[in-house]
Amino acid sequence: MKNSHINENAYETCDYIKKKHRILISTVAIIVLFYILFPIMLTNFISEQNKYFLPLAWGYILILFLLTWGIGIWHYFFMKRFNRSIEERVKQTNEGGGQ
Protein backbone atom coordinates (compact mmCIF):
# COMPACT_ATOMS: atom_id res chain seq x y z
CA MET A 1 0.00 0.00 0.00
CA LYS A 2 2.76 2.40 0.93
CA ASN A 3 4.74 1.67 -2.23
CA SER A 4 1.77 2.35 -4.54
CA HIS A 5 1.20 5.71 -2.82
CA ILE A 6 4.86 6.58 -3.36
CA ASN A 7 4.51 5.65 -7.02
CA GLU A 8 1.43 7.89 -7.35
CA ASN A 9 3.36 10.81 -5.86
CA ALA A 10 6.28 10.09 -8.17
CA TYR A 11 3.94 10.21 -11.18
CA GLU A 12 2.45 13.48 -9.95
CA THR A 13 5.97 14.90 -9.54
CA CYS A 14 6.78 13.79 -13.06
CA ASP A 15 3.63 15.56 -14.29
CA TYR A 16 4.73 18.74 -12.51
CA ILE A 17 8.11 18.56 -14.22
CA LYS A 18 6.46 18.01 -17.61
CA LYS A 19 4.22 21.03 -16.94
CA LYS A 20 7.30 23.09 -16.08
CA HIS A 21 8.92 22.10 -19.36
CA ARG A 22 5.76 23.02 -21.30
CA ILE A 23 5.75 26.44 -19.65
CA LEU A 24 9.42 27.00 -20.45
CA ILE A 25 8.97 25.93 -24.08
CA SER A 26 5.93 28.17 -24.56
CA THR A 27 7.79 31.12 -22.98
CA VAL A 28 10.73 30.58 -25.32
CA ALA A 29 8.35 30.35 -28.30
CA ILE A 30 6.74 33.68 -27.37
CA ILE A 31 10.14 35.30 -26.96
CA VAL A 32 11.37 34.00 -30.32
CA LEU A 33 8.21 35.08 -32.10
CA PHE A 34 8.22 38.56 -30.63
CA TYR A 35 11.93 39.33 -30.65
CA ILE A 36 12.85 37.81 -34.03
CA LEU A 37 9.81 37.45 -36.26
CA PHE A 38 7.95 40.64 -35.32
CA PRO A 39 10.76 43.02 -36.45
CA ILE A 40 10.96 41.16 -39.76
CA MET A 41 7.22 41.56 -40.24
CA LEU A 42 7.42 45.20 -39.14
CA THR A 43 10.05 46.01 -41.75
CA ASN A 44 8.07 44.21 -44.45
CA PHE A 45 4.83 46.08 -43.81
CA ILE A 46 6.11 49.54 -42.97
CA SER A 47 8.54 51.40 -45.17
CA GLU A 48 10.79 54.19 -43.94
CA GLN A 49 8.83 56.67 -46.04
CA ASN A 50 5.74 56.06 -43.92
CA LYS A 51 5.12 58.92 -41.48
CA TYR A 52 4.31 56.45 -38.68
CA PHE A 53 7.56 54.49 -39.03
CA LEU A 54 9.51 56.32 -36.31
CA PRO A 55 6.70 56.36 -33.67
CA LEU A 56 6.01 52.69 -34.34
CA ALA A 57 9.70 51.84 -34.04
CA TRP A 58 9.95 53.69 -30.73
CA GLY A 59 6.76 52.03 -29.54
CA TYR A 60 8.19 48.64 -30.46
CA ILE A 61 11.38 49.40 -28.53
CA LEU A 62 9.35 50.44 -25.48
CA ILE A 63 7.26 47.28 -25.73
CA LEU A 64 10.46 45.19 -25.99
CA PHE A 65 11.78 46.82 -22.83
CA LEU A 66 8.56 46.25 -20.91
CA LEU A 67 8.17 42.71 -22.23
CA THR A 68 11.73 41.80 -21.26
CA TRP A 69 11.23 42.98 -17.69
CA GLY A 70 7.74 41.50 -17.54
CA ILE A 71 8.85 38.07 -18.69
CA GLY A 72 11.79 38.14 -16.30
CA ILE A 73 9.68 39.08 -13.29
CA TRP A 74 6.89 36.64 -14.22
CA HIS A 75 9.38 33.82 -14.78
CA TYR A 76 11.15 34.47 -11.48
CA PHE A 77 8.05 34.49 -9.29
CA PHE A 78 6.10 31.80 -11.16
CA MET A 79 8.99 29.36 -11.33
CA LYS A 80 9.94 30.07 -7.72
CA ARG A 81 6.43 29.04 -6.63
CA PHE A 82 6.37 26.13 -9.08
CA ASN A 83 9.78 24.80 -7.95
CA ARG A 84 8.68 25.04 -4.32
CA SER A 85 5.65 22.84 -5.05
CA ILE A 86 7.84 20.33 -6.90
CA GLU A 87 10.28 20.20 -3.98
CA GLU A 88 7.38 19.61 -1.57
CA ARG A 89 6.17 16.72 -3.76
CA VAL A 90 9.67 15.21 -3.89
CA LYS A 91 10.06 15.57 -0.12
CA GLN A 92 6.64 13.99 0.42
CA THR A 93 7.56 11.13 -1.92
CA ASN A 94 10.90 10.56 -0.17
CA GLU A 95 9.23 10.53 3.24
CA GLY A 96 6.82 7.82 2.16
CA GLY A 97 3.83 9.72 0.90
CA GLY A 98 3.09 11.57 4.11
CA GLN A 99 1.69 8.49 5.85
Secondary structure, DSSP 8 states (H G I E B T S, - for coil): -HHHHHHHHHHHHHHHHHHHHHHHHHHHHHHHIIIIIHHHHHHHH--TTSTTHHHHHHHHHHHHHHHHHHHHHHHHHHHHHHHHHHHHHHHHHHTTTT-
